[in-house]
Amino acid sequence: MDALRKLVNARKVVRLLGNAGRETQVLVLYDLYTAHNVEVLAIALSEVGAEVNLMQIEGSARHGGQLSQIAAEAMKASDLVIGLTRANIAHTQARQEATGAGVGIIVLPESHQSDFFLAEGWQADFVALRPCIERLAGALTEAATARVTSPHGTDVTMSIAGRCGRALHGFANAVDISAGYCLEASLAPVEGTAEGVIVVNASIPGVALIREQPVRIHVEKGMAVAIEGGVEARLFRDLLQSLGDPLVYNLGELGIGMNPSCTLDGTMLSDESVYGSIQLALGTSAYIGGTVRAAAHYDTILTEATLELDGRTVLRGTDLFLECA
């Protein structure tokens, strides 16, 4: 029964989001941890007559770890790449080069979980949500400054002048990635401009849900200079320190979750997508419009926050103040 339920959502990836059809050259990139989820994708692809190519890589536990040159060349030779991997391949040179070559990329990080294709996020109305995501991405592009505040104590400002908003609406395209049901609008802030404090009250995907004490991140000149709090703060500090790269403290992304079917469950795709949540990521920004190449990229998730663009409130909690028609 689970296999049939998984196949329903694998078909969404292939037919709706990937628009794969007869003779579409599809590369399914998977790793040692996700092999058990390959079969349903292969079935869904064979049903539409796609040319299926499977490539297994070793895989990584670190989001943003680079791929081999062999994998990079295979990606560029495809029409559609589905990254069924434990770690996120979005923030890699190989992904950026494939996108630049006109390849549609669907990244599915944390797909090592047995219930990955059963997640509630797949129930999103992708078609209906797309206009609002694109409108919010447009508002980010048009703005010069952004400010995020929250009743938990967040108050951080940054320049976003000249940066293009990204519309991650789920549909594979030649401009940016699809991240499956991870729906968001986002961009890379201008390096060195963020100032203030971020109080993470919801999640640090890949590290922990925030269960007791919020994580306070102090930001100066675009870099996290202190991470305070309880056990989750310690875990995050230790992880970043272990990477041995000072650039992992760069404030590399501002994003807004746009999937009403998602809830906080500790996974990247769901936590980043919670409708109205704000993500403020540390680390690499080079593959989303910034300039920083760091050893990793980790998001932090805030809820009940307010986003102002050029002094105008565009989001408060789950209320979006934009016309999306």
C-alpha positions as CSV (number, residue, x, y, z in Angstrom):
1,M,0.0,0.0,0.0
2,D,2.8,2.5,0.9
3,A,4.5,1.7,-2.5
4,L,1.3,2.7,-4.3
5,R,1.0,5.9,-2.2
6,K,4.6,6.8,-2.9
7,L,4.1,6.3,-6.6
8,V,1.3,8.9,-6.6
9,N,3.7,11.6,-5.5
10,A,6.6,10.3,-7.6
11,R,4.3,10.8,-10.6
12,K,3.8,14.4,-9.5
13,V,7.5,14.9,-9.6
14,V,7.8,13.3,-13.0
15,R,4.7,14.5,-14.8
16,L,3.6,17.8,-13.1
17,L,6.9,19.3,-11.8
18,G,9.3,17.7,-14.3
19,N,7.0,17.7,-17.3
20,A,8.9,14.6,-18.5
21,G,7.6,12.7,-21.5
22,R,8.6,10.4,-24.3
23,E,12.4,10.6,-25.0
24,T,13.1,13.1,-22.2
25,Q,16.6,12.4,-21.1
26,V,16.3,12.1,-17.3
27,L,19.2,11.6,-14.9
28,V,18.3,10.4,-11.4
29,L,21.2,11.2,-9.2
30,Y,21.0,9.2,-6.0
31,D,23.3,8.1,-3.2
32,L,24.0,5.2,-0.9
33,Y,21.3,6.5,1.5
34,T,18.5,7.0,-0.9
35,A,18.6,3.9,-3.1
36,H,15.4,2.5,-1.5
37,N,13.4,5.5,-3.0
38,V,14.7,5.2,-6.6
39,E,12.3,2.5,-7.7
40,V,9.1,4.6,-7.5
41,L,10.8,7.4,-9.5
42,A,12.0,4.9,-12.1
43,I,8.5,3.4,-12.5
44,A,7.0,6.9,-12.8
45,L,9.5,7.8,-15.5
46,S,9.1,4.6,-17.4
47,E,5.3,5.2,-17.5
48,V,5.8,8.4,-19.5
49,G,8.4,6.9,-21.8
50,A,11.3,8.9,-20.6
51,E,14.9,7.8,-21.2
52,V,16.0,6.9,-17.6
53,N,19.6,7.2,-16.5
54,L,20.5,6.2,-12.9
55,M,23.7,7.4,-11.3
56,Q,24.7,6.5,-7.8
57,I,27.1,8.7,-5.9
58,E,28.7,8.2,-2.5
59,G,26.6,11.0,-1.0
60,S,27.3,13.4,1.8
61,A,25.8,14.4,5.2
62,R,26.8,18.1,4.5
63,H,24.4,20.3,2.6
64,G,26.2,22.1,-0.2
65,G,29.1,19.6,-0.5
66,Q,30.4,19.6,-4.1
67,L,29.8,16.9,-6.6
68,S,32.3,15.1,-8.8
69,Q,33.2,16.2,-12.3
70,I,31.7,13.0,-13.6
71,A,28.4,13.8,-12.0
72,A,28.6,17.4,-13.2
73,E,29.1,16.3,-16.9
74,A,26.2,13.8,-16.7
75,M,23.9,16.5,-15.3
76,K,24.8,18.9,-18.2
77,A,24.1,16.2,-20.7
78,S,20.5,15.7,-19.5
79,D,17.2,17.4,-20.1
80,L,16.0,16.9,-16.5
81,V,18.0,16.0,-13.4
82,I,16.2,14.7,-10.3
83,G,18.6,14.8,-7.3
84,L,17.3,12.1,-5.0
85,T,20.0,12.7,-2.3
86,R,20.5,12.9,1.4
87,A,22.4,16.2,1.2
88,N,21.1,19.2,-0.8
89,I,22.9,19.5,-4.1
90,A,21.3,22.9,-4.9
91,H,24.3,24.9,-3.6
92,T,26.9,23.2,-5.8
93,Q,28.9,24.3,-8.8
94,A,27.6,21.2,-10.8
95,R,24.0,22.3,-10.2
96,Q,24.7,25.9,-11.2
97,E,26.5,24.8,-14.4
98,A,23.6,22.4,-15.4
99,T,21.0,25.2,-14.8
100,G,23.2,27.5,-17.0
101,A,23.1,24.8,-19.7
102,G,19.3,24.8,-19.7
103,V,18.8,21.7,-17.7
104,G,15.7,21.4,-15.5
105,I,16.8,20.5,-11.9
106,I,14.6,19.0,-9.2
107,V,16.5,18.7,-5.9
108,L,15.0,16.4,-3.3
109,P,17.3,16.5,-0.2
110,E,16.7,14.3,2.8
111,S,15.1,11.8,0.5
112,H,16.9,9.0,2.4
113,Q,13.8,8.9,4.7
114,S,11.5,6.0,4.1
115,D,8.4,8.2,4.1
116,F,9.8,10.9,1.9
117,F,7.2,10.4,-0.9
118,L,4.4,10.3,1.7
119,A,5.1,13.8,3.1
120,E,2.1,16.1,3.5
121,G,3.9,18.8,1.5
122,W,3.1,16.9,-1.7
123,Q,-0.5,17.8,-1.3
124,A,0.1,21.4,-2.2
125,D,-1.8,22.9,-5.1
126,F,1.3,23.7,-7.1
127,V,-0.5,25.4,-9.9
128,A,-2.6,27.7,-7.7
129,L,0.4,28.7,-5.5
130,R,2.7,29.6,-8.3
131,P,1.4,33.2,-9.0
132,C,1.9,34.3,-5.4
133,I,5.4,32.8,-5.2
134,E,6.3,34.6,-8.4
135,R,4.8,37.9,-7.2
136,L,6.7,37.7,-3.9
137,A,9.9,36.9,-5.7
138,G,9.2,40.0,-7.9
139,A,8.8,42.1,-4.8
140,L,12.1,41.0,-3.5
141,T,13.8,41.9,-6.8
142,E,12.2,45.4,-6.8
143,A,13.3,46.2,-3.2
144,A,16.6,47.7,-2.0
145,T,16.3,46.8,1.7
146,A,14.8,44.1,3.8
147,R,14.0,44.0,7.5
148,V,12.8,41.0,9.5
149,T,11.4,41.4,13.0
150,S,9.5,39.0,15.3
151,P,7.9,39.1,18.8
152,H,10.7,36.7,19.9
153,G,13.3,39.4,19.5
154,T,14.5,39.2,15.9
155,D,15.4,42.5,14.3
156,V,17.8,42.3,11.4
157,T,18.2,44.5,8.3
158,M,20.1,43.9,5.1
159,S,20.6,45.4,1.6
160,I,19.0,43.3,-1.2
161,A,19.6,46.0,-3.8
162,G,20.4,44.5,-7.2
163,R,19.6,41.0,-6.2
164,C,17.0,38.9,-8.0
165,G,14.2,37.2,-6.2
166,R,14.0,33.5,-6.8
167,A,10.6,31.8,-7.3
168,L,10.9,28.2,-6.2
169,H,7.4,27.1,-7.2
170,G,8.2,23.5,-7.7
171,F,8.2,23.4,-11.5
172,A,11.4,22.4,-13.2
173,N,12.8,25.3,-15.4
174,A,16.0,26.6,-16.9
175,V,16.3,29.6,-14.5
176,D,16.5,28.1,-11.1
177,I,15.9,24.8,-9.2
178,S,12.7,23.1,-8.3
179,A,12.9,21.7,-4.7
180,G,9.8,19.5,-5.0
181,Y,7.2,20.6,-2.5
182,C,9.6,23.1,-0.9
183,L,7.9,26.2,-2.1
184,E,9.5,29.6,-1.4
185,A,10.6,33.0,-2.6
186,S,14.1,33.9,-1.7
187,L,17.3,35.7,-2.6
188,A,20.9,36.3,-1.5
189,P,21.4,39.5,0.6
190,V,24.2,41.8,-0.4
191,E,27.3,40.6,1.4
192,G,28.5,42.5,4.4
193,T,25.3,44.5,4.9
194,A,23.2,42.5,7.4
195,E,23.1,43.9,10.9
196,G,21.1,42.8,13.9
197,V,19.9,39.8,15.8
198,I,18.1,36.7,14.5
199,V,16.1,34.7,17.1
200,V,15.4,31.2,15.7
201,N,12.3,29.9,17.3
202,A,11.3,27.1,14.9
203,S,14.1,25.0,13.3
204,I,17.6,24.6,12.0
205,P,17.1,21.9,9.3
206,G,19.8,19.3,9.4
207,V,20.5,20.2,13.0
208,A,17.4,20.2,15.2
209,L,13.9,21.5,15.8
210,I,13.9,24.3,18.4
211,R,12.1,22.7,21.4
212,E,13.1,24.7,24.4
213,Q,15.4,27.7,24.1
214,P,15.5,29.9,21.0
215,V,18.8,30.3,19.2
216,R,20.1,33.9,19.1
217,I,22.4,34.7,16.2
218,H,24.1,38.1,16.4
219,V,25.0,39.5,12.9
220,E,27.5,42.2,12.2
221,K,28.6,43.3,8.7
222,G,26.9,40.3,7.2
223,M,28.5,37.7,9.4
224,A,27.2,35.8,12.4
225,V,29.5,36.8,15.2
226,A,27.8,34.9,18.1
227,I,25.4,32.0,18.4
228,E,23.7,31.8,21.8
229,G,21.1,29.6,23.5
230,G,20.6,26.1,24.7
231,V,21.4,22.7,23.3
232,E,20.4,23.5,19.7
233,A,22.7,26.6,19.7
234,R,25.6,24.4,20.9
235,L,24.9,21.8,18.2
236,F,24.8,24.6,15.5
237,R,28.0,26.2,16.8
238,D,29.8,22.9,16.9
239,L,28.6,22.0,13.4
240,L,29.8,25.3,11.8
241,Q,33.1,25.3,13.7
242,S,33.8,21.7,12.5
243,L,33.6,22.9,8.9
244,G,36.8,24.9,9.4
245,D,35.6,27.7,7.1
246,P,34.9,31.3,8.3
247,L,32.6,31.9,5.4
248,V,30.0,29.5,6.8
249,Y,29.0,32.4,9.0
250,N,28.0,34.6,6.1
251,L,24.3,35.5,6.0
252,G,23.7,33.9,2.6
253,E,19.9,33.8,2.1
254,L,16.6,35.4,3.0
255,G,13.5,33.3,2.1
256,I,9.8,33.1,2.7
257,G,8.0,29.7,3.0
258,M,4.9,29.4,0.8
259,N,3.5,25.8,1.2
260,P,0.4,25.7,3.4
261,S,0.5,21.9,3.5
262,C,3.8,21.9,5.3
263,T,4.4,21.8,9.1
264,L,7.5,21.9,11.2
265,D,8.8,18.3,11.3
266,G,12.6,18.7,11.3
267,T,13.1,18.1,7.6
268,M,14.6,20.7,5.3
269,L,11.9,20.6,2.6
270,S,9.0,20.9,5.0
271,D,10.5,23.4,7.6
272,E,11.7,25.8,4.9
273,S,8.3,25.7,3.2
274,V,6.0,26.3,6.2
275,Y,3.7,29.1,4.9
276,G,4.8,32.5,6.2
277,S,8.0,31.2,7.8
278,I,11.2,33.2,7.3
279,Q,14.5,31.5,6.5
280,L,17.8,33.2,7.2
281,A,20.6,30.9,6.0
282,L,24.3,30.9,6.9
283,G,27.0,29.9,4.4
284,T,27.1,29.7,0.6
285,S,25.3,32.2,-1.5
286,A,27.1,31.9,-4.8
287,Y,24.6,29.6,-6.4
288,I,21.5,31.7,-5.6
289,G,22.8,35.1,-6.8
290,G,25.4,35.9,-4.2
291,T,29.2,35.8,-4.2
292,V,30.2,33.6,-1.2
293,R,31.4,30.0,-1.7
294,A,31.5,28.4,1.7
295,A,31.9,24.8,3.0
296,A,28.2,24.5,3.5
297,H,24.8,26.2,3.6
298,Y,22.4,25.9,6.5
299,D,19.0,27.5,7.0
300,T,17.5,28.8,10.2
301,I,13.7,29.0,10.3
302,L,11.6,31.7,12.1
303,T,7.8,31.8,12.5
304,E,5.4,34.6,13.6
305,A,7.8,37.1,11.9
306,T,7.3,40.2,9.9
307,L,9.1,41.1,6.6
308,E,9.4,44.7,5.5
309,L,10.7,45.6,2.0
310,D,11.8,49.2,1.7
311,G,9.8,50.0,4.8
312,R,6.6,48.4,3.6
313,T,5.2,45.4,5.4
314,V,4.7,42.5,2.9
315,L,4.3,39.7,5.4
316,R,3.2,39.5,9.0
317,G,2.9,35.9,10.3
318,T,0.9,34.1,7.7
319,D,-0.7,37.3,6.2
320,L,0.7,38.2,2.8
321,F,0.1,41.8,1.7
322,L,0.5,41.4,-2.0
323,E,-1.8,41.1,-5.0
324,C,-1.1,37.7,-6.5
325,A,-3.6,37.7,-9.4
